[in-house]
Amino acid sequence: MKHSAENIVYHELIGLEVTVILHSDPTLVGLRGIVIDETRYTLKIRTREGDKRIPKLYGVFRFRLPSGLEVDVDGSLIVGRPEDRVKRVKFRRS
């Protein structure tokens, strides 16, 4: 399954470029980098200033997909272990 705007909340986020566009912690707004790790409640991103751990729940993130498309995602939609989030995908039979 390729990354798309429709499936980003179910997809692997590691390796994607990300920018924090809104957050309850204003010091995190504008932070950008590459997602290098993910836990149930946080994203770890590599920035020019070093690695930062960002809480997912209270933020809105802009992910750049491999196609170049940018998608804004409410952090509450990606809370959860990555492997469990992937299992939530429901496939339709054609």
PETA-V343110 format. One record per residue. RES is the residue in one small letter. BURIAL is I if it has 24 or more other ideal C-beta (glycine too) atoms within 12 Angstrom, else O. D_LAST is the distance of its C-alpha to the last C-alpha in Angstrom with 1 decimal. Layout:
res=RES burial=BURIAL d_last=D_LAST
res=RES burial=BURIAL d_last=D_LAST
This chain:
res=m burial=O d_last=16.0
res=k burial=O d_last=18.4
res=h burial=I d_last=20.5
res=s burial=O d_last=19.6
res=a burial=O d_last=21.1
res=e burial=O d_last=18.0
res=n burial=I d_last=18.0
res=i burial=I d_last=21.8
res=v burial=I d_last=22.7
res=y burial=I d_last=20.6
res=h burial=I d_last=21.6
res=e burial=I d_last=24.8
res=l burial=I d_last=27.6
res=i burial=O d_last=30.3
res=g burial=O d_last=31.3
res=l burial=I d_last=30.3
res=e burial=I d_last=33.1
res=v burial=I d_last=33.7
res=t burial=I d_last=36.2
res=v burial=I d_last=37.3
res=i burial=O d_last=37.5
res=l burial=O d_last=38.5
res=h burial=I d_last=39.9
res=s burial=O d_last=42.3
res=d burial=O d_last=44.5
res=p burial=O d_last=45.6
res=t burial=O d_last=46.9
res=l burial=I d_last=43.3
res=v burial=O d_last=42.2
res=g burial=O d_last=41.9
res=l burial=I d_last=41.5
res=r burial=I d_last=39.3
res=g burial=I d_last=38.4
res=i burial=I d_last=35.8
res=v burial=I d_last=34.1
res=i burial=O d_last=35.6
res=d burial=O d_last=34.8
res=e burial=I d_last=33.1
res=t burial=I d_last=34.0
res=r burial=O d_last=32.8
res=y burial=O d_last=35.0
res=t burial=I d_last=36.0
res=l burial=I d_last=35.1
res=k burial=I d_last=37.7
res=i burial=I d_last=38.1
res=r burial=O d_last=40.4
res=t burial=O d_last=42.6
res=r burial=O d_last=45.6
res=e burial=O d_last=47.8
res=g burial=O d_last=46.1
res=d burial=O d_last=43.4
res=k burial=I d_last=42.7
res=r burial=O d_last=40.8
res=i burial=I d_last=39.2
res=p burial=I d_last=38.1
res=k burial=I d_last=34.5
res=l burial=O d_last=35.0
res=y burial=O d_last=37.5
res=g burial=I d_last=36.1
res=v burial=I d_last=33.8
res=f burial=I d_last=32.8
res=r burial=I d_last=31.8
res=f burial=I d_last=29.7
res=r burial=I d_last=29.6
res=l burial=I d_last=26.4
res=p burial=O d_last=26.8
res=s burial=O d_last=25.7
res=g burial=O d_last=28.8
res=l burial=O d_last=26.9
res=e burial=O d_last=28.8
res=v burial=I d_last=27.1
res=d burial=O d_last=29.2
res=v burial=I d_last=28.3
res=d burial=O d_last=30.2
res=g burial=I d_last=31.5
res=s burial=O d_last=30.8
res=l burial=O d_last=27.0
res=i burial=I d_last=27.6
res=v burial=I d_last=30.1
res=g burial=O d_last=29.4
res=r burial=O d_last=29.3
res=p burial=I d_last=26.9
res=e burial=O d_last=25.5
res=d burial=O d_last=24.8
res=r burial=I d_last=23.3
res=v burial=O d_last=20.7
res=k burial=O d_last=19.8
res=r burial=O d_last=19.0
res=v burial=O d_last=15.7
res=k burial=O d_last=12.8
res=f burial=O d_last=9.4
res=r burial=O d_last=6.3
res=r burial=O d_last=3.8
res=s burial=O d_last=0.0
